[in-house]
């Protein structure tokens, strides 16, 4: 949704439960309301490797078509891999050295956010992406202020396609240009869950909002020829501060039930214990083996 220079986005299913708050100019002015339906056609999720900055990302598509993107992340905090000797005296030192716990937190948060029918498959895919990553990041003396992302798509995409990138709780969105390269900046440098979605515009419309009019009803066509009806209610909220729309999340109890149902509450501590005991030189390879054993 766009009103003048303010934009907001939400899942259609969530709008019935949570109104969309958009800052607008002074009452009495005539505004232009633009509404576009975006259909998600491809998606991917992963977690940054503690010490790598180049990634080859496969997307899951509704059509089954293979879609790849190369992702380069600069401003990555990195870690010191100069020491290869075992940390037999301190598992905590081993975890800190490899940033293992930070990666595991991002890994399990990804599984929880996705709530896939087969969560161990999601864990496996995320670790595989991290394991195949290239380019060693130098360890920063002090944490960087943010990260710069460059995403290059290998294949042509439908005209008007939009990329939505979420890093942790931060969102960025941009139209994919003709050269299929997007550059975005995020303030975070942590190993947060990452989700990419490609959205294709299906239809939309612009109307003028008249002063004093609160209810609007209009139709518009989508790509397959269907007509969609939109009922719009506009209400002024005095002294309402500017707010960012939050995407609806499942209740905390549902999330806990999901972890328990799939054995993730037990598997997470077990994974940490086995890493602390074995202290492998390549923790990604070790985690990948344990995750795969859960699917046998």
Beta strands, then each sheet from edge to edge (+ up, - down):
strand 1: 2-3
strand 2: 6-7
strand 3: 31-47
strand 4: 52-61
strand 5: 67-74
strand 6: 134-136
strand 7: 147-153
strand 8: 162-167
strand 9: 170-175
strand 10: 181-186
strand 11: 193-209
strand 12: 215-221
strand 13: 227-233
sheet 1: 2+ 1- 3+ 4- 5+ 7- 10+
sheet 2: 2+ 1- 3+ 11- 8+ 9-
sheet 3: 2+ 1- 3+ 4- 6+
sheet 4: 12+ 13-
end
